[in-house]
């Protein structure tokens, strides 16, 4: 699972297509993997007015992604943009699908007072930009490569949604590297999606393929899981900015992500690291069910429902999430 050959650069020293302020759009034409799943036409009939969501959203002009302090780790077939702040035991934060490291700004300063906080954009997202579709990878392997590059032996891994799936798979692949595990509204394959959410996931891919990335991004922002966040003007603006920077390769290109052995849902009982499961009170039914399964089947896992929050709990209710995170981190055994 460890990847060799990586090298680091300041964002400003890279060619334009890899700089943190640029978005490269030369994408492959043949979709497969996740993109193929997203393209399947839903039978539930869910549709939304993506034009309303897209109003004023000019993706492709003036996009601003991760800024000062960003560094880039070169890996086979891709780059990972990352930022490190603070000193102390390491905490890694992994973003949700279509988003980027900026979603963790409500936690960064709070955690960095006592921890070394690492945020990064996963392969194909945000400032990391598109990837080479001919080079296989896993997101767990990328995360471990970043830890190796930074000289971090063990870390607390925290992720939301897609990011929760990434940190779970990393903990199962390399439990000796994980001091603690935090899964917020995490994806757990094998637990059925509610029909409305599944249809909306597929619609985003269909729109990207048939009408272009602007339409795909707008459809993704209109997903029911973002409904509570859209009611908060500042959070809604932040989500729009992040989705505008999403290159969209998973929708319209080939994603060479490799199989990782057994599905996490089949081996949850084998997980032997301190774990915290959080979920928003008003998240969509699929994520509520996934979080309940994680909490029930991971031995000793703590479970916390964040009141008055939907899917984006860390942005919608940052003070409550920060309090629960701090308590969990403070009660972990000393780092070795």
Secondary structure as GFF3:
##gff-version 3
##sequence-region A 1 336
A	DSSP	beta_strand	7	10	.	.	.	ID=ss1
A	DSSP	three_ten_helix	11	13	.	.	.	ID=ss2
A	DSSP	three_ten_helix	16	18	.	.	.	ID=ss3
A	DSSP	alpha_helix	34	39	.	.	.	ID=ss4
A	DSSP	alpha_helix	50	54	.	.	.	ID=ss5
A	DSSP	beta_strand	71	75	.	.	.	ID=ss6
A	DSSP	beta_strand	78	85	.	.	.	ID=ss7
A	DSSP	beta_strand	89	94	.	.	.	ID=ss8
A	DSSP	three_ten_helix	101	104	.	.	.	ID=ss9
A	DSSP	alpha_helix	105	112	.	.	.	ID=ss10
A	DSSP	beta_strand	115	120	.	.	.	ID=ss11
A	DSSP	three_ten_helix	126	128	.	.	.	ID=ss12
A	DSSP	alpha_helix	139	149	.	.	.	ID=ss13
A	DSSP	beta_strand	155	160	.	.	.	ID=ss14
A	DSSP	alpha_helix	162	173	.	.	.	ID=ss15
A	DSSP	three_ten_helix	175	177	.	.	.	ID=ss16
A	DSSP	beta_strand	178	184	.	.	.	ID=ss17
A	DSSP	alpha_helix	195	211	.	.	.	ID=ss18
A	DSSP	alpha_helix	213	221	.	.	.	ID=ss19
A	DSSP	three_ten_helix	224	226	.	.	.	ID=ss20
A	DSSP	alpha_helix	227	230	.	.	.	ID=ss21
A	DSSP	alpha_helix	233	244	.	.	.	ID=ss22
A	DSSP	alpha_helix	249	252	.	.	.	ID=ss23
A	DSSP	three_ten_helix	264	266	.	.	.	ID=ss24
A	DSSP	three_ten_helix	268	270	.	.	.	ID=ss25
A	DSSP	beta_strand	275	280	.	.	.	ID=ss26
A	DSSP	alpha_helix	285	297	.	.	.	ID=ss27
A	DSSP	beta_strand	302	306	.	.	.	ID=ss28
A	DSSP	alpha_helix	313	316	.	.	.	ID=ss29
A	DSSP	alpha_helix	318	330	.	.	.	ID=ss30
###
